[in-house]
Amino acid sequence: MRAARSDLPLSLDDVSLIVGATTILDRVNLTIGPGAPTLILGPNGSGKTSLLRLCMGLASPSRGAVSWGGRTDGGPESRAILFQKPVMLRRSAAANVAYGLAQAGCPRGLRARRTEELLDRVGLLALALRPARRLSGGEQQRLALARALARQPEILLLDEPTASLDPAATRFVEEIVRAAAHSGTKIVMASHDLGQVRRLAGEVVFLVRGRVVEHASASDFLDRPSTPQAAAFVRGDLVL
């Protein structure tokens, strides 16, 4: 189901996003390659969600260019995105995953087996017949991950997937994300949690007011931040 051509590296070349009189992203230059997860950090309103939407191809830059594997017209077949509050179809958990498989072009005869495999992968096989909208918040997020993984994405974009979850649910989601990364899926994930950076990230992109202030390995960002804004963020100070 995955396109033969690679969408990596994912590159933003002098990208700005302007809505009305407001600059959401300002002259972003960024290249994201394969490997360990890339976590996008920044205070509220820094442009994290808008950056993910551009990376998915859901929005077009006001100036500059976004490219996937050197192409600026790449379709989203090998990318998937999961927002903070995923929409659940009015169907069972299994039917939600089967819908994702159908959208990805999985042959009808393989969908039942693949649905079972994906639900097992996210720990929801026992809840396959439960209506998706009756699942807990953490279970819904895991189901949304299964639905996204049904696309067998090369790049999986996640918008703060654990922001409203308790520690146990957060750990379960992180284990799924870690397993996906180990299987070769490139994770690009917005987060506000420095502990999550230590647990998951290979590199960090730090945004402030729509600008990339720092792009570094996770260890360098956490232990040797090179900008005053990053140092303040790591200390837990307010970054305006």
SEMISE-49242 format. One record per residue (C-alpha): x, y, z. Coordinates in steps of 0.5 Angstrom, whole numbers, plus 500, padded with zeros to 3 digits. Example, Ala and Ser with C-alpha at 12.3 -4.5 7.8 and 13.67 -1.06 7.14 Angstrom:
2
525491516
527498514
END
This chain:
240
500500500
506505501
508509495
515506492
518513492
520516499
517522502
524523506
527528507
521532509
524539507
521547509
525552505
524559507
517557509
512563512
505562513
501568514
493569515
490576515
495580518
498575523
504571521
504564524
510561521
516566519
522564514
522556517
528553514
528545516
530538514
527532517
530526515
529518517
531516524
529517531
523521532
523529531
519532537
517539536
517544542
515551543
510555548
502555546
501559540
508558537
506555531
507547532
500545529
501549523
508546522
505539522
499541517
504544512
508538513
502533512
500538506
494540509
496547508
500551503
505556505
504563504
511563501
517558500
516551499
515544502
518538499
517531500
523527498
525533493
518533490
513539492
507536489
507529493
501526495
499524502
499517501
505515505
504520510
498520516
497525521
493525528
491531531
490532539
482530539
481525534
474524530
471517532
466515527
460512529
462505528
465500533
473500534
474495529
470498524
474505525
480501523
477497517
475504514
482506515
484500511
479501506
482508505
489506504
487501499
487495503
484489499
477487502
479480503
485482508
482487512
479483517
486480519
489487518
484490523
485484528
493485528
492493528
487493534
492488538
498492536
495498540
492493546
484494544
483487541
478486547
474492545
474491538
466491538
465497542
463503539
469508538
465514542
464510548
472508549
476512554
480518552
486514552
483508548
480513543
487516542
490509541
485507536
486513532
493511532
491504529
487507524
493512522
498506522
493502517
496507512
503504513
505511513
513513512
511519516
507519522
505526524
502527531
499533534
500533542
497526542
498525550
496532552
490530556
491523558
493521565
500518566
498510565
495512558
501516556
505511557
501506553
501511547
508512548
510505547
506505541
509511538
516508540
514501537
512505530
519508530
523502531
519499525
522504521
516510521
519517521
515520527
514528527
511529534
509536537
509536545
510540551
513535555
520535556
520528560
517526553
523529549
528525554
524518553
522519545
526524541
532523537
532531535
528537537
525543533
524549538
519554536
518561539
513566535
513562529
521561528
525555529
530558535
533551535
534545532
539540535
539533538
535531544
541531549
544537546
537541547
536538554
543539557
546544553
541549550
545554545
539560545
537564551
529562549
531554549
535555556
529558559
524553556
528547559
528551566
521551566
521559565
516562561
518563554
514569551
END
